[in-house]
């Protein structure tokens, strides 16, 4: 395994940091307060190429390899103070664009990918339901074939990008007898009859990322919008999650790196009892532990990227990375806040927002507990 | 050992252990019977790739290819040719 970055990757990473610092942070605090999605930031990210990072050039993407995607997401996580925007973009890429590239027909790719890459279309996926979260395949949403279309009925909950999405990848049961293997995925446009979206939900963090409920009431979906074959929903979902668990969580690694730099600067500059507070082991050990978590998070993530770049499966490794990075990010956010004391607790600084945003990482893309189930099962338990 | 027997042994000992089944019929619908669940399928795919030195693409992870022992044997044979 060789995790060293190429010159091109280092250059691209630097340019992504400069771009985010210059373009994405203005007004971030106000938007967070107002739960406002950063449409301008979305557009600027699309101009920079973020939405099309890993997409084929044929559809307007940059055709980047996975390691470059991970490094770019790390750079954005480091420099962008709007985690909600990054969360929305990552959901768009890994749960909508990416499965269309991998499983879509030529018709679907030609129709949707150019707009998804240039940011004029926004996407996401709709899996979670009011009564099925971790047990995702116990969903109630059903799709019934009638002539040349499917009729979908059901409700989806906590759907990232739902209030702003032009299309969602909706998972629904097409064969109830087959359990998880009876689930199919459909590309559903917001204008399809019977499709509606509720108001954005109010959550603890990620306030600039619009998340909502989706109602499908006799929603008519043309048969050509079935993604892959009937029953391929499970494979599509698992494939999505492997990608999301590596690339999305790279933004957390970047954010951890920024927090650590801020903490080191602070503990060297802040004097109490006549010396920098970093000279106290109670503080320096916190910094050391933060660094250990950051380095190990990065290594876990790079290993997944390396495996995938070799065309290998990484179900255990991506579960390990997702579990470790998300738990480490929360732990580091707690330490960063504690190190900054009352200033850390103040909304004037970013530490309390980081902490609120970080907690969501232990829940979405499969909870920490589900990652442990995956790891244990694949170890033969 | 034949591909079918190899798969049957693995399913009975690793995936369906605890269900009390001693044998599996070649055309028995393992999905409808709930013998293979989503995590079980991930284990099974890893086993098939390692044991038979094949690569199973995500696009091939559809019910038709994992419904029964016979359908899995067909998949292995097809991938082995590729």
Interface residues (C-beta under 8 A of the other chain):
Chain A: X102 X103 X137 X175 X177 X178 X179 X180 X181 X182 X228 X229 X230 X231 X232 X234 X235 X236 X238 X239 X311 X313 X315 X373 X374 X377 X378 X380
Chain B: X14 X31 X32 X34 X36 X37 X38 X39 X40 X41 X42 X43 X45 X46 X49 X55 X58 X59 X61 X62 X63 X64 X66 X67
